[in-house]
Amino acid sequence: MLIRRIVMDMFMRTKHVVINLPERGIVVITGRNGAGKSSIMEAISMAFWGETLRGTSPWRKDEDGEVTVTSNEFSVSRGRVKSKNTLSYVSLDDGEEHKFNTASEGQKELGPQISVFDVWKRTRVFSSQDASHFTMATAGERTRMLESFLGLECFDIGLDRCRKDIRLAERELEGARTKLHDHQMRTESVRSTIASLEASVKLADGLANEALPVSDANELVELETRVRELDAQATEAEKELREKARGNSELAGPVAVLRAKLTRAKSDADKLADGVCPTCGQDVPEERRHAIADEILKLSEEVRGESGRVERMREANAVEITELEWELKALQERMQKCRTAAAVRRDNNRRMEAEATRRQRAVNAREDAARELEVARNKLEVMLGQEPGLKAQTDSRDLGVLYAVETVLGLRGMRSNVLARALKGIEAVANHWIARIAPDEDLRINLKPYTENEKGAVRDAISLEVTGAGGGFGYKASSGGERRKIDVPLLLGMASIANASEGTEQGTVFFDEVFDTLDQQGVTAVAEALTDFSREYPVVVISHSADVVSSLGAAIHLHVDDGNVSIVADWSSTQV
């Protein structure tokens, strides 16, 4: 699961934080102990599964909060509003938002689209407090974990059904051998099944023959076309309305020019009122003063005339604008009526499609019931022609087939082959990284789909052996630093197989205080391994030590202080 964006509001120690994660590369998150670094992982855990890694509530007392996490497939928001849990998600494929009345209702719909919480925690989150999640697990726990993220639960469904059939066949076989009337009872049971199937076929025929309502899909198309036409007309009316309004504002231009000229002429007249030029001090000729007065009179007449013309044009435009506004309103009302009618037709079409689907299901159910009825009639015919001893032989043969099916579906059959291939993949990836991290320690991981005890007995559970660890005495005898050099490669192997099982190329992996218990050489080796791993996968490294940044080829460096997240450096645009 590729995490692209995390938004936290009043979540744990944070008030409001937005974090964008790159498609690949390393994001380093630093800060002192207790500053809120791990809230980023808790946000993902809470958003997708409604629980935290620590098992405690992330919400502040008497305060509303929300966390939103966006993956490469959908965006999930989970919050607490007025002491009520909320959940919604948006599919990035179609942009459709899903809201739910209760968080538990939403989790049921969201659950099949995401991995199991325990699988995500064990294959994507590496915590120093739970470093040995796979190595220290029991053989049975490893088997269940690996089967879970490989999706092998489907084998369990078939296996459970097969085992139920086996128990039934065993009882039938024992009954056939000991009691004669068991044959009669089973015969009557088949007759009852036939009667039930005949009733089912008759009921399905009745449903399939009901008349379907007539679809009005053509009318819906016409309504939608009319909506588009009215929308285009309304757009044109709005454009014309804007042009009229703009024309009104432009009418004032000529009047303003004339008034400016009149003002300048009056100013000149005032300056020459005493008959002396204010610039040179000479007497101004009488003709000059009369010319200015005539100009003022002329300009006054032009201003009055132009103002009257503009006012008349504005009044005419006002009438047109009012008509356009009424026309636009009428268009919009007709368009809304068409949209409402289209919505009604659309709902009706959906109901008809649902009815057609129900009808098809009825037809399918009828066909299934008919096939089962034919099988039951054949079975009854065979049973009526058999003696109890012959029936016992048939039951014994059928039981042998069921035993064979149980073997195929069990851990010794097909799933064993799938598990073995997955284990080989984890083993290969883990040994690649362990050779990088501890090149001088000759460590090697061996995974097998079975466990052998001291007496040589074998049982169906995954075994783990680390040769060269703990001075030859195995993983449990190793130091904390040596265990960490084993745990990290195993997690990288699990993460790689988890991506393959999900059908994705990428999935965000988290390392919380992964460098604890490592010496400087170990820190450098693990940092180099994580840097190489991040060329294909996005990796988030959380550490209380700022020195870790210098050891990693980080794309982004974030610093957390009392719930506040700041970007120390962002090299993501230059990282591969």
GITAMO-V115160 format. One record per helix or strand of 2 or more residues. SS is the DSSP state (helix for helix, strand for strand). FROM is the first residue (numbers start at 1). TO is the last residue. Records with the same first field share a line. If there is no record, write none. Layout:
SS->FROM-TO / FROM-TO
This chain:
strand->3-9 / 16-20 / 25-30 / 65-71 / 74-81 / 84-91 / 97-99 / 125-127 / 444-448 / 451-452 / 458-459 / 463-467 / 509-512 / 538-543 / 554-561 / 564-570
helix->39-49 / 103-111 / 117-124 / 128-130 / 139-150 / 153-178 / 181-208 / 217-271 / 286-384 / 388-409 / 414-437 / 470-472 / 475-477 / 480-502 / 520-533 / 548-551 / 572-574
